[in-house]
Structures are given as C-alpha cells and as structure tokens.
Amino acid sequence: MKLRSGISLLLVLFMAVSCSGDDAPAHDTIITGNTEFVDFFEAYTPPRRGALAQEFRNSQRNTKVFTDSLDVDEDGLYDLKKEYIFTKTISGDTSVTTRMIPLHEDMFFLGDTIHFGGNPYWEQRIYEEGKTVSSGADFWQTRPESGHAYDFDYWLKFESNGFTDELTKFPEHAEGYLIFKLLSGSETRIGWLKIRLAHPGRVPEIENLAFRQF
C-alpha cells in the first residue's frame, strides 16, 4: 500500500515538472509581452519619446528631428537610436518618418526587405502580443553599410489635402513589438521594444523593454 502511494506521488511530481517544462520557452526564446520568462524588464514612465535634436526652417519646409538612444546592456555604449523626423512643406503636406537604427554590428533587428518608389528598404517586423520568437529566426539584420539602398524605417506617413497614406506594419491598435538581438561579450540577449503610436501626430513612444540572456 505504501509502495503504491509512493509511486503515485512520484508520478504526480513528474507530471507537474513535465507540464512546467513544456510551458516554458527555450532559453533563447521570448514571447512578446510575457514578462514571466525574461531576465530583465523595464517600463518607461512616462514613455520615451526622445528630445528635439535639431530644427531646420526655410521657405519650403519646417523639419524637426527628435532622437533617443538606448544602452541595452549597460556597457557604456549606445546600442540603438530612435529618430522621429517631422517635415511640413509650405503647401501644408506633411511627412513623418520614424527609424530605429542599430548603432554597431552586434545589434540586430528582425525585418524584411520591401520596395517603395522602385528602391529596396529594410523594414523591421512589428509583432503583436503573444508572438514567440527565437534567436535562431531568419531575417536578422544589423546596421547597414554605407551606400546600401535600404534603411531601418518602420513607419512612414504622408498627408496631402486630408489624404493619408501609411506604410506600416503596426496592428490596428497602433502598438506593437520590435524584436532585437544583442551580442554582448560572451552572452546573447534577445528581447523586445514595445512601441506605441501616441497622439497628437501619432508620435512613436517606447513603452517598455525586456530581454532574455543566455
């Protein structure tokens, strides 16, 4: 009787451990928005919008550039820079471009090559919450070499006389996750930046950052 009870107890414990292991993602995998399995999480309050870096005016246009840089592994070296470029012509047309730019060869984003105006561009993928991504995924891209015909734009918007044309992969609710991979010394970090397009002007904001380290 005692032997059967012991076997039953071991079976229950084994099943519990097995279920727990099945639920946990691989060590080099993240699930967007799920903070249970990350090694680092930081929420920005208020969200990071960036500061006005320069402003250029002439008779044709008004251009403002907001920038924000992040040191993801806290080694004193900036890993990525966000640029938000707002340009308004004298006729009232508006163009808004947002870029997330890796600042060195060890910082990667997931994305795709798209074509716009006959030219190829590198566009980062924007994922919804609950997406599972591993470090072995395809389409990682690091900082482009000088002269390459693509850029790291992930949101591009034009307005003309009330007409709006958006090239975007953001979900309808205007927020999503950019996936990055950072090689830091002998370790690798895979994580996300949660980006939200906030009013007015749908300015991009970084709401939080998370990563796993292995």
C-alpha positions as CSV (number, residue, x, y, z in Angstrom):
1,M,0.0,0.0,0.0
2,K,2.8,2.4,0.9
3,L,4.7,1.5,-2.2
4,R,1.7,2.2,-4.4
5,S,1.2,5.6,-2.6
6,G,4.9,6.4,-3.2
7,I,4.7,5.6,-6.9
8,S,1.5,7.7,-7.2
9,L,3.3,10.7,-5.5
10,L,6.3,10.4,-7.8
11,L,4.0,10.2,-10.9
12,V,2.2,13.4,-9.8
13,L,5.5,15.2,-9.2
14,F,6.9,14.0,-12.6
15,M,3.7,15.2,-14.4
16,A,3.9,18.6,-12.6
17,V,7.6,19.1,-13.6
18,S,6.9,18.0,-17.2
19,C,4.0,20.4,-17.6
20,S,6.0,23.2,-16.2
21,G,8.9,22.4,-18.6
22,D,6.5,22.2,-21.6
23,D,5.1,25.7,-20.8
24,A,8.5,27.4,-20.6
25,P,10.0,28.6,-23.9
26,A,13.5,27.6,-24.8
27,H,16.3,29.6,-23.2
28,D,16.9,31.6,-26.3
29,T,13.3,32.4,-27.0
30,I,10.9,35.2,-26.0
31,I,7.2,35.6,-26.0
32,T,6.2,39.2,-26.7
33,G,4.6,40.9,-23.8
34,N,5.2,37.9,-21.5
35,T,7.5,39.0,-18.6
36,E,7.4,35.7,-16.8
37,F,10.4,34.2,-18.7
38,V,12.6,37.3,-19.2
39,D,15.7,38.2,-17.3
40,F,15.2,42.0,-17.5
41,F,12.2,44.2,-17.8
42,E,11.9,48.0,-17.7
43,A,8.7,50.1,-18.2
44,Y,9.3,53.7,-19.0
45,T,7.0,56.1,-17.2
46,P,6.4,58.3,-19.0
47,P,7.1,56.5,-22.3
48,R,10.3,57.6,-24.1
49,R,9.6,60.0,-26.9
50,G,13.1,61.5,-27.4
51,A,14.3,65.0,-27.3
52,L,14.4,67.6,-30.1
53,A,17.9,67.3,-31.6
54,Q,17.7,70.0,-34.3
55,E,15.2,72.1,-36.1
56,F,15.6,73.4,-39.7
57,R,13.3,76.0,-41.3
58,N,13.2,77.7,-44.7
59,S,10.6,79.0,-47.1
60,Q,9.7,75.5,-48.2
61,R,9.6,73.3,-45.1
62,N,9.8,73.0,-41.4
63,T,11.7,70.0,-40.2
64,K,12.1,68.7,-36.6
65,V,14.2,65.7,-35.6
66,F,13.6,64.0,-32.3
67,T,16.1,61.4,-31.1
68,D,16.5,58.9,-28.3
69,S,19.4,56.4,-27.7
70,L,19.5,53.3,-25.6
71,D,22.3,51.3,-24.0
72,V,20.6,47.9,-23.7
73,D,23.4,46.0,-22.0
74,E,24.6,49.0,-19.8
75,D,28.3,48.7,-21.0
76,G,28.6,52.5,-21.7
77,L,28.0,52.0,-25.4
78,Y,24.7,53.1,-27.1
79,D,23.2,50.1,-29.0
80,L,20.3,51.8,-30.9
81,K,19.0,55.2,-31.8
82,K,15.4,56.2,-32.5
83,E,14.7,59.1,-34.8
84,Y,11.4,60.7,-35.4
85,I,11.5,63.2,-38.4
86,F,8.6,65.6,-39.0
87,T,8.6,67.6,-42.2
88,K,6.0,70.1,-43.3
89,T,6.1,71.9,-46.6
90,I,4.8,75.4,-47.4
91,S,1.8,73.8,-49.1
92,G,0.8,72.0,-45.9
93,D,1.9,68.5,-46.9
94,T,3.4,66.5,-44.0
95,S,5.7,63.6,-44.0
96,V,6.6,61.7,-40.8
97,T,9.4,59.1,-40.8
98,T,10.5,57.0,-37.8
99,R,13.7,55.0,-37.7
100,M,15.1,52.5,-35.2
101,I,18.8,52.4,-36.1
102,P,21.3,49.8,-34.7
103,L,24.5,51.7,-33.8
104,H,27.0,48.9,-34.1
105,E,27.4,45.5,-35.8
106,D,26.4,43.4,-32.7
107,M,22.9,44.9,-32.6
108,F,20.3,43.1,-34.8
109,F,16.6,43.5,-35.6
110,L,14.1,41.2,-37.3
111,G,12.7,42.5,-40.6
112,D,12.1,42.3,-44.3
113,T,13.2,44.0,-47.5
114,I,10.4,46.0,-49.1
115,H,10.2,48.1,-52.2
116,F,9.0,51.6,-52.3
117,G,9.4,54.0,-55.2
118,G,11.4,51.4,-57.0
119,N,14.0,51.2,-54.2
120,P,14.6,48.5,-51.7
121,Y,14.3,49.3,-48.0
122,W,14.8,47.3,-44.8
123,E,11.7,47.4,-42.7
124,Q,11.6,45.9,-39.2
125,R,8.9,43.4,-38.4
126,I,6.3,44.6,-35.8
127,Y,4.7,41.8,-33.8
128,E,1.6,41.6,-31.8
129,E,1.5,40.4,-28.2
130,G,2.0,36.7,-27.6
131,K,4.3,36.1,-30.6
132,T,7.1,33.5,-29.9
133,V,10.4,34.3,-31.4
134,S,13.8,32.6,-31.0
135,S,17.3,33.8,-31.6
136,G,17.6,31.3,-34.5
137,A,14.9,33.1,-36.5
138,D,15.6,34.2,-40.1
139,F,15.8,37.7,-41.3
140,W,18.1,39.2,-38.7
141,Q,19.7,42.4,-39.9
142,T,22.4,44.6,-38.3
143,R,23.5,48.1,-39.2
144,P,23.6,48.7,-43.0
145,E,26.9,49.5,-44.6
146,S,27.3,52.9,-46.2
147,G,25.8,53.0,-49.6
148,H,23.2,50.3,-49.1
149,A,19.8,51.3,-50.6
150,Y,17.8,50.3,-47.5
151,D,17.0,51.9,-44.2
152,F,15.5,50.9,-40.9
153,D,12.2,52.8,-41.3
154,Y,9.3,51.0,-39.7
155,W,6.7,53.7,-40.0
156,L,6.2,56.2,-42.9
157,K,3.3,58.5,-43.3
158,F,2.3,61.1,-45.9
159,E,-0.5,63.7,-45.7
160,S,-1.8,65.8,-48.5
161,N,-5.0,67.8,-48.5
162,G,-6.6,65.5,-46.0
163,F,-5.4,62.3,-47.8
164,T,-3.3,60.0,-45.7
165,D,-1.1,57.1,-47.0
166,E,0.6,54.9,-44.4
167,L,3.2,52.3,-45.0
168,T,3.1,50.5,-41.7
169,K,3.0,47.0,-40.1
170,F,1.6,48.3,-36.9
171,P,-1.6,46.5,-35.7
172,E,-4.8,48.5,-35.9
173,H,-4.5,49.5,-32.2
174,A,-1.2,51.3,-33.1
175,E,1.2,49.4,-30.8
176,G,3.5,46.5,-31.3
177,Y,6.8,44.8,-30.5
178,L,10.1,45.2,-32.3
179,I,12.4,42.2,-31.8
180,F,16.1,42.7,-31.2
181,K,19.2,40.5,-30.6
182,L,22.3,41.9,-29.0
183,L,25.7,40.2,-28.8
184,S,27.2,41.4,-25.5
185,G,30.6,39.9,-24.7
186,S,30.2,36.1,-24.5
187,E,26.5,36.4,-24.0
188,T,23.5,37.0,-26.3
189,R,20.4,38.9,-25.4
190,I,17.1,38.5,-27.3
191,G,14.3,40.9,-26.4
192,W,11.6,43.3,-27.5
193,L,10.9,47.0,-27.5
194,K,7.2,47.8,-27.2
195,I,6.3,50.8,-29.4
196,R,3.1,52.8,-29.3
197,L,2.0,55.5,-31.7
198,A,0.6,58.2,-29.5
199,H,-1.5,61.3,-30.3
200,P,-1.0,64.1,-31.2
201,G,0.6,63.3,-34.6
202,R,0.9,59.6,-33.7
203,V,4.4,60.2,-32.2
204,P,6.2,56.9,-31.5
205,E,6.9,56.1,-27.9
206,I,8.9,53.3,-26.3
207,E,6.7,51.9,-23.5
208,N,9.0,49.1,-22.2
209,L,12.0,46.9,-22.9
210,A,12.6,43.3,-22.0
211,F,15.1,40.6,-22.8
212,R,16.4,37.1,-22.0
213,Q,20.1,36.5,-21.6
214,F,21.9,33.2,-22.5
